[in-house]
Amino acid sequence: MDAYTYLFRDNVFANAQTGNMILFAIHLFEGDWPLSFSYLCPVVFFMLGITTAHSLSVKFDEEKRMHWRQMALVFEIIILCIVGFIGTQFNLLANSMVSFACGIQVQSFRKIAGNNLATTMCIGNIRSATDLFCDYRHTGDRSCLDKSLVYYLIVGVFILGATFGNVMVKMFEQEAILLSPLFLGLAFILMWEMPDH
């Protein structure tokens, strides 16, 4: 999603809100209010996405028919499908909507194999991987190495995803984002098979 918004929709990040905050501050200081606003909006919508996912988790925590995380995926799928049909003259709206979906994602999916992680950004995962690897080197505890490798694998998959996103943007341009709902739909289906979503 970051590859899509950055490469195709005015160099704005969907996930990397630190980058957006830096660009917001730079353009604000330079007096370019419209450009600074274009970096602030995705940050606000990312926060609204987090709020939405939190509300889903509270309201539907005991829901038996569908897990609240599956509901979150449905929201993301709908949002990203809509974005695929928004023209480039509305990049601010499109970027804000993708950031909203990313906020839902980062709040809803925060663990893998019992390890805390960030699904939409790398810095925390790199820190955790390296910290665990240092623990392994210091203590020889094999479980630290195993956890470290899980985090490094997640970072590797993130890089592959960004590379794939770059290729898809070059091939499909505006419609490239429509591939994300396909992957999210697969995750939605796979969650039916999991005993604990």
Protein Blocks (a to p, Z undefined) as FASTA:
>chain_A
ZZmmmmmnopiafklmmlmmmmmmmmmmnopaklmmmmmmmmmmmmmmmmmmmmmmmmmm
mpmkbcfklmmmmmmmmmmmmmmmgcfklmmmmmmmmmmmmmmmmmmmmcgehiacdfkb
mklmmmmmmmmmmmmmmnopaklmmmmmmmmmmmmmmmmmmmmmmmmmmmnmmmmmmmmm
mmmmmmmmmmmmpmbZZ
